[in-house]
């Protein structure tokens, strides 16, 4: 059971890292260099989505590690 959880955690971390690097190293510079309004709005919206996913992941990790944190008594 531990090996399955570790595999899923490592796979999730790898996918998040690949997605982050792909977004900031490949797509965002291309969108910003285009300079059209649609491309700039797409870069802004994609960055907002990336921030939401990042914060959600952080909250999930904290609540998994400490299930009673923030839940009251």
Secondary structure, 3 states (H helix, E strand, C coil): CHHHHHHHHHHHHHHHHHHHHHHHHHHHHHHHHHCCHHHHHHHHHHHHHHHHHHHHHHHHHHHHHCCCCCCCC
